[in-house]
Amino acid sequence: MRRLLFKNVVRGRVTEQAPKPDDAALAELAANLDRTARRKLGRSLAIREVDAGSCNGCELEIHALNNAFYDLERFGLRFVASPRHADVLLVTGPVTKNMREALERTYAATPDPKWVVAVGNCAADGGIFAGSYAVVGGVSKVVPVDLHIRGCPPTPEALLKGLLALISAA
């Protein structure tokens, strides 16, 4: 035990390197995003995450968007607890038969204008679960999808770029 403890103390921290800041470009991107969201919606963009039967890999990456490293809120994007307050549904996993009705109700409860983003390979086409007796398929088989973000799981950078592209193109 002592050897392991000493080894970890000597090795130091093992973390990701911080991205090189490009403060001017980031400030411009944030201002454009905020301006676009306010023009289209009259406020910042609200996101509701829906797990339709995933393995939780995508959820871990989505939750990383809220940490200090990625800081989603600096772009005017925030997570909300109710679909009634959401503009974007971020759906993960293949839609299971048990979650089909819940996803349809969530989609119906989200006010217009609304966008649906399928996160991960499973949400796009069922992924490794395609053809299972318990799976309906990808999200697009249940509700209309506006954006697919591929990956198993997609990185937080890919998620952020996809969300930024969604609001900029809208």
N, C-alpha and C positions, 0 to 999 in steps of 0.2 A: 504494500500500500504506500509506504514511504517513497519507494522508487517511482511509482506512478505519479504521486503528488509532486515530487521534485522535478520529474520530467516535464510536467505541465507548467510548472512555475518557470523553469528555464526556457521553455519554448516560447512563451509569451502568448499574446492574443492571435487567434486565427480568424480573421474577418475579411469581408470583401473590401476591396479598395474603393474609396469614394470616387464617384465620377468626377472628371475634370469639369469644373464649373464654367459655363459660358453664360454669365449672368445677363448680358445684354440680350442674347437670343432667347433665353428662358423668360425674361421679363416681357419681351415682345410676344412670344408664343402665349404666355399666360394672359396678356392684355387682349390679344386677338380672340382667344378662346372665350374669355369672359364677355367681351363685346358681342361675339356671335351668339353665345348662349342667352344673353340678356335681350338681344334683338329678336331671336326666334321664340324665346320662352318668357321673357320678362324677368328672369331670375337665373340663378346658377343651375347647373345640371344635376338632377337627383337620380341616383342609381339604386335599384333594388336587385339584390343577388338572389337567384333561385336555384337551389340544388334539386335537379330533376332525377337524381339517382346516380350521382358520380361516386368516384372512389376517394374524394376529398383532396386529390392532388391539385386540381384547379383552384379549389377554395383556399388552400394554403398560399398560392401565388396571388390570389385576389386580396387576401388579408394583408399580404406584404405591401400592397399599394398604400395602405394607411399608415405604415411605419414612417419614421423620420427620414429614412433613406430615400424613399420614393415620394412621399408626401403628396398624395392625390389632391388634397384640398387647395394646394397653391394654384391649381389650374381651374378652380371654380367647380370641381366635381366633388360630390359627397354621396355617401351611402345613407339610405333612409330605411326605416323599419317597416314601412307600409307601402304596398303597391299603389295606394291611393295618392301618395305623395311623389311617386316616381315618374321620371321621363324615360328612363332606360331600364329594361329588364336584362340583367346579365345572367344567362342561363348556362349551367354547367351539367355535364353528364348526359348519357343517353336518357331519353324519357322512358321511364319504366311504366308499366301498365298501372301501377298503383299511384303514380304521380301525374298521370295524364290529366285527370280532372282538376287537380290542384293547379297545374300550370295553366290550363284553360281559364280557370277562375281568376288567377292572378293576372293574366293578360286582359281579361274583361274588366277587372277592377282598376287597371292602370288608365288614367285619363289620356285623351288625345291632346297633342301629338305625342306619340310614343314610338320608341325604337326597341328592337329586340336584338341582342348580341349573343350568338352562340359561342361559348368559350370552350376550346379544346376539341380534339378530334372526335371524342365521344358525342359531343353536342352537335357536331357537324353532320355525322353520318352513322352514329352508333359506335364507332371505334371498334375496340376488341369485343364489345358486347353485341355487335350487330348479329342478328339472326337468333338471339336468345329468346326463349319462350316468354321471358319476363319483360322484354324490351319492345317498345313501340318502334323506336328508331331515333333518328336525329330530331332536334328541336323543330326543324322546318316541316316535319310531318304532323305537328300539332298546332303550331302558331307560325305566322309569317316571320321570317328572319331578315333583318336588315344588314347584318355584318357577321361574318364568321372569322374567328381568331383561332387559327390552327396551332397545334402543339400538344404535347402530352407530358406534362402540362405546359401551356404557354408561359413564357417568362413574364415577370411584371413589366419589363420594358415593352414587350409585344402587346400586352394588355393596354398599357398607357398609350402607345402609339395608335392602337386600334380605336380607343375611345376618343382620342384627339382627332383622328381622321373622321370619325363618325360625326362629331359635332361640327367640324369645319366644313364637311361636305353637305351637311343638312341645310 
